[in-house]
Amino acid sequence: MATLTFRTRVAASPEALRAWHARPGVLTLLTPPWERVEVEREAAPLEPGSQASLRIAVGPLRVRWVSTHEPTPEGFRDVQVKGPFRSWVHEHRFLPDGEGGAWLEDRLDYRLPGGALGSLLAGRAVRRRLARAFRHRHALTAHAVAMATQRQGLPRRIAITGSHGLVGSALASHLAAQGDRVVRLVRGEPQGPDERRWDPHGASLDPFALAGVDAIVHLAGESISRRWTKARRGEIMSSRAEGTRLLAQAAAAAGVRTFVCASAVGWYGDSGEREVDEGDPRGRGYLADVVEAWEGATRPAADAGVRVVSARFGIILSPRGGALPRMLLPARLGAGGPIAGGRQWWSWVDLDDVVGALDHSLSHDDVKGPMLVVSPHPVRNDEFARVLGRVLRRPSFVPLPAFAARLALGEMADELLLSSCRARPAKLLASGYRFAHPDLEGSLRHQLGRPAAGGRDVSGDSNTARRI
């Protein structure tokens, strides 16, 4: 049997640490972004005999992993019922540190399938994978529990559209782990007690969907990543303008205090070398037209006195979706070089900071109007290519000419890949938001689970791990 133990000091009591682990959304929140894991069911609240169910990638296979929860005097344990290990027991312990805080301790006792041969072939790789995952979990737990214990005021009820998408799922898990009540507005039939139906195309919304809701975060809309045919352009425009107007009117009628709506840096068009912030006028292009209609559709809420925030996202970095997964395959093959010379500025942002910025906007009444959600350190495309290659330990010298990008993507290439946007998040910085991952290399290493030069884990936590 192999044993791994991880220990980290957390600025919260053992009771607070235990209570945080019992909140919905925590298991999803703790799943490392680079792992191909789907949480099917959480064991929350943590009751004796409750089960968690995951789908986890083991090589080319997707394996179902089911574990049963058992409380213990110092925490709880999870025991594998079905899964990739021959046996697996995960002991969670929350111990006083003698200084008003707690030690978070995770002990893993497991056996690999295949006996001695399985341990010989895969034992070292499994230990490395687990160590990476638990360093990430501990760093995230220490930060999230400290935030939760510092929160003031009553839990909020927040409605989210697009809650099963890249940003929405991450935000919903984060808010639930902080103690907020999440109401998911879904376009299909509701599948759970936290879901309510809305139909942006039919301009209908369950009249009780916003009852008691303090804020709405609107993230739904047709993807812009498919080729822009005439019909597709109409779908993109209507999905944003019509859906946003419906929600803005409903927010005004229901007395919702805050309406946060997704938007995009496409507002600025191609701004070349000029640095832009929330005060700059719109640029030219189809995306600028879309953003103008999108943000304009929030006016019914603003006119009724609702605080409206338009979150202008840059390129969101996460291996779970968005632009980054499309970049990884060519980059791993050494073909992730600069696009059209690479001198255009890319305004990017780590997914963790997207979630943090949205939560910040919900909590700060002085934040209103356009809000850029981008790193304070944009990079040129050729630097992005070099950094991604360095993180993946691959060369990045094979360029993509402009004509090839246009041949593959048409008009999309000019507005998504070839245009330049050097944006500065002035409003976030002025309101006191502190970026978790402001630098590109640190963000990519965090999202992809890659250690920094010299082997030091970029999470920067104080874990110790030992093998017995």
N, C-alpha and C positions, 0 to 999 in steps of 0.2 A: 504494500500500500504506500502511496505517495502522500505527503502532507505539505501543505503550504500555509503559512500564517502571515497575515498582513495587519499592521497596527498603526493607527494614526490618532493624534490628539485632536479633539474637536472642541470648539468654544461653545459648549452647550452641556446641559446636565445629561446623565444617562437616561433619565425619563423623557427628556425632550428628544433625544436621539432615537429612542424606541418609538415614540409617538410619530416622529417624522417618517420612519420606515413603514408605518401602518397606513400612510395616506395613499389614495389612488394616484396613479401616474408615476410613482417612484421607480418601479421596475423598468418602465420604458425610459425614464430619465437617466437611469444608471447604465443603460446598455451603451457600450462604446460605439461611437458613430461609424467606425471602420468595420465593425462586425456585421455580418449579414444575418441579422436576427429579427424576427417578427414576433412581437408579444401578442399572443392570442388571448390570454386571460391572466390577470394578476390575482395573487392571493391577498387581496385587500378588500375589506379590513383583514388583518392577520388573526384569523380564528383557528382553533385547533382543527386539523384535518382539511383546511382549505388548500386548494391546489393552484399552482401557477402553470401555465402552458406556453411554450415557446416553439417557434420553428427556427432552427439554427443550421447554418451551412457547415457541413463537414466535408471538405473537399468539394466534389461536384454534386454532392447529395444534399437534400434538405431533410433534416431529421427532426421529428417531434420530440420535445423534451418536456416531461411532466414531473413536477416535484410537489411533495406534500409538506405543509407547514406544521411544525411542532413547537409550542412555546417552551422556554426553559427559564430557570430563575434569573439568569443574567441577560436574556435576550430571546432568541429563537433559532431553530435550525430548519433547513430545507433538506429533505431526503429524496433522492431521485426515485421515481416510480417507473419511468420509462425514459430512455434517452441514450446518448452516445457512449456513456461510461459503463463499465461493468458494475461499479457501485460509486456512489457520490453522496457525501454528507457535507453540508455547508453550515457551519456554526457561526452565528452572528452574536457577538458579545458586546455589551455596553457597560463599561466599568468606570467608576469614579477615578479621577486622576489626582485627587487630594487637593486640587487648587480651584474647585468650583466647576471644572470642565469634565470631560469624559474621554476615555480611550475607546475608539472604535476598533474592534478586533474581528477579523474574518479568518476562520480556520477551515481549510478544505482538506478532506480526507477522501481520496478517490483511487479507484483501480481502473486501468485501461482494459479494453477488450483484448483478447489474444494472449493474456498471461505475460510471461517473461519476454516473449518475442514482441508483443505489442508495446511493452515498455521500452525495449531496446530500440525499436524502429521509430516510435513516436513520442516517447517520454519527454525528451528534452524540448521538442517543439511545443508540446502541450504546456509544459511549465512556463515557457517564454510567453505563450499566448495568454495564459492565465495571469501571469505577473503584469503584463501590459494592461490587461482589462481591469485588474483590481487596483493598480496605481491610479488609473483614471477614475474608477468608482470612488476611491477614498478622497481624492482631491475634490471631486464634484460634491461628494457628501459634506465634507467639511465646509465648503463654501455655501451650499444650499441650506444646510441646517443653521449656520450662523445668520443667513439672511432671514430665514423663517422666524428665528427667535427674536430678531430685531424689529420685525414687522409690528406696526401699531394699527389699531382700529379693527373693526369687525371684518370677517371674511367677506370678500366681494362676490357677487354673482355676475359672471362675464359670459356673454354669448359670443360664439366664434363661428364664422362661416369658413369653409375650407379646412375644417379641423382635422381631416384625414390626409391633408397634403403635407409637403415637406415642412413648411413653417408652422402650419396650424397644429400638426401633431406634436411638434416640439413645444410650442407655446402652451397647448392644453396640458401636457404632462407637467411642465414647469409650474403653471398656475395651480394645478391641483396639489402638487407637492408643497406649495407655499400655503395651502389651506383655503384657497378660493374654490368656489363652486363654478364649474364649467358647464355651460349649456351649449350643446353642439347643434347648429342649424344645418340640416342636411337636405339634399334635394330628393333623395329617395325616401322610402318608408322608414320611419324611425326604428332602430334595432335595439335601443336600450332606454332606460329611464332618463338619461341625460340628453337625449336627442329630441329635437323638434323639427317639423317639416317646414320648408319654405320652397317656393318655386319662382326663381327670378325670371324665367321666360314667360310664365303665366301671370306674373305680377301678383302672386298670392303669398300670404304669410299667415300661419296659424296665429289668431288674435291673442292667444295666451302664451305664445312663445317668448315674449319679452316681459312677462309679468315678473316684477321684482328684480329685473336686470339692471345693474348699475352701469355697465359699459358693454359696447359691441366692438369686436375686432373683426373687420370684414376683409377676408383674404381670398375669397373665391373669385374665379374668373377663368375664361378659356386660356389655355397655354399659348404663348407666343412662339414656341420653339418648333412648330410645324410650318412648312412652306406657306408663304402668304399668297394664296390665291385670292381672287376678288371676293369669293364667298367667305373665305377664312378671315379676311380683314373685317368683313361685316360682323362675323361672329365675335371676334375679339373686341371690337368696339361696343357692340350691343351688350355683351355679357358684363362688361365693366360699368357702362353708363346706366343701363336699366336696372341691374341688380343693386347697384349702389344707391340709386334714387329710391328704390323700393324700401331699402333698409333705412335710409335717411328719413323718409316720411314716417316709417314705423317707429323709429327712435324718437322723433319729435312727438308723435301721438302718445307714446308710452312714458314719456318723461325720463328717458334714459339720460344720464348726466354726461357721458363721454362716448364719442364715436371715433374709433381709430380705423382708418381705411388704408389698405395697401395702395401704393403708387409706385413710381419708378423714376430713375434718373433719366429716362427717355425724354423727360420734360425739356432738357437742355439741348437736345439734338447733338450735333457735332460741335463742341465748344473749343476744339483745338488745344492750344497751350494755356488758355485762360482758365484760372481757378474760379469755380462757381460755388455758390452756397444758396441758402433758401431765399435770399433776396433777389436773385437774378431772374430776368425774364425768360420766357419759354423760347426754345430754339425752333428749328424747322424740321419737318419730317413727319412720317406717319405716326411714330411713337409719341412725338410731341402732341399731335392731334388727339391721340388716345388718352394721354395723361390729362390734357386740358379738359376733355369731356368727363373723364373719370373723377377728377377732383371737383369739377363743377357740379357733378351730380350729388355731392354731399350738402349742397346749399340748403335744402329744406330743413336739415338738422341744425345747421349753423343759424339760420334765420329764426329758429324756435328757441335759441339760447343754449343748444347743446354744444359742449366743447368738442370741436372737430380737429383731428390730427390726420394729416395725409403723409404716410410713411413712405418716402421715396427710396426704395431699395436699390442698391447696386447689385453686382454679381455676387450671389450668395454662395458661400463655400461650404459644401457638405458632400460626402460620398454617397449619401442616401438619396440625392436628387438634385435637380437643377443643372447648372452648367458643368460642375466639376466631374461627374461621372463620364461625361462625353469627352473630357480632356484626358482622362486617365489612360485609356487604351492606347491612343497614339503616343502619349508620353512614355508609357512603359515599353513601347516598341522603338523608342528613340526618335519618333517622328513628331514630337511636340514642340517644334521650333516656333519662331516668331511668325506672326501673320502679317503679310504685306509690309514687311520691313520692321514691324513691331514698335514704331515710335508713338502710336496712339496710347493715350492714358486710359487705364481701366480702373474704375472705382469699384472696389470689392468689399465684402464684409463677411466675417465668420458667422455661421448660423447661431452660435451661442450669443453673439452680440446682437443679432436680429431679435432673438427672444428677449434678451436683456433690455434692449432699447424699447421694445413694445411694452414690456412691464413698466419701464421707467416712464413712458408716456402716459400709462394708465394711472400712475401714482403721483404725477406732478401736474398740478392744475395750471401751472404757468406755461406749460408746453401746449401750443395750439398752432393750427395752420400747417404749412409744409414742414416736414422734418426729414432731413437727409439721414438715411440709415446706411452709412458707408464707413469704412475705416478712415481714420484721420491721415492714413498714409497710402494714398493711391500709388499705383506703379504703372510704368509703361508695359506694353504687352511683351516686349522682348525680355524685360526683367521677370515678368510673371513666368515666362517659359523657362528661363534659367533656374529660377527658384524651385519650380515644380520638378524639373529634372534633377536638381540637387537633392531634394527631399526623397525622390524615388530612386536615386543613385543610377540615373540614366542620362545619356547625352541628350541634348535638346537642340541639335543643329539643323534638322531637316525643316526648312521653312514652308509656309503655305502662301503661295502668291495670291494677290488680290483677285486675279481672274479666276483662279481655281475656287476660291471661296464664293465668288459670285455665281460661278457655274453650278456649284453644289446647292447654294441656298437662295440664289436670286437676290431680291431686294433686302431680304433679311440680313445678308452679309454686311451690307453697307451700314445698317443701323445697329446691329448687334455686335459685330466683330471689328469693323474698320473705323467706326466713328470714335472720337476721343472725348472722354469726360473726366475732368480732373476736379472732383467734387470734394468739398470740405464740410463735415457735419457740424456746422457752427452752432446750431440750436441745441443739439445733444451736449456738446462740450460746455456751452454757456450755462446749461441747466444742471451741470454737475455729474453727468453720466461718465463712468470710468469704463473704458473698453477692456474686456477680458483678453482679447487677442488682437491688438492693434497692428502687429507686424505680420507680413505675409508668410514668412517662413514659419514663424511660431504657430500661426493658424493652420497651415497645411500639415505640419507635424502633429498638431493636436487632433485634427480631423481624421488623419490617415493613420494615427498610432505609430508614427515614426520617431525614434529617439533622436535627440539632438546630437551634434558632432561630439565624439568622445563617449557616446553611449548613455549620457544622462537623459533620463526621461523628462520631457518638456512640461509635464504636469506640475513639477516643482513641489510635490507633496513630501511628507516626512515619513512615508511608509518604510517599514522594514519587512523583508520577506525572508523566510528561511525554509529550507527543505529538510525533512526528517526521513 
